[in-house]
Amino acid sequence: MGNTSKADNVSPAQSRSEIRHAISDHGNGAMTR
């Protein structure tokens, strides 16, 4: 769950946007990576 580390570094709102974008962009693969 590398996304957790990234989300912890950025703001809650930004992390949410990043995760949502990643899921829409590549799906779960992006989050795991």
N, C-alpha and C positions, 0 to 999 in steps of 0.2 A: 504493500500500500504506500507507494512513494508519494502519491497525491497528498497524503496526510502531512508529510513533511513540508511540502510546498504550501499547502493551505495554512500551516502554522506560521510560515514565514511572511506570507502576505496578509492583507486585511481580510476579515470575514466576507465582506461584500465582494472584494476582488477575487478571493479564492472561489467563491460560489460561481462567479462569472467564468473564471478559468475552467473550473471543473465542468460546468455546463457546456462551455464551448468545446472542450476536449471531447466530451461525450458526443456532442453533435458532429464534431469533426471526424473523429476516428473511432468513437465508441469506447468501451471499457479498456481497450488496448492502450489508449493514450493515458488513461488514469494510472494503469499499472506501470506504465513506463515513466 
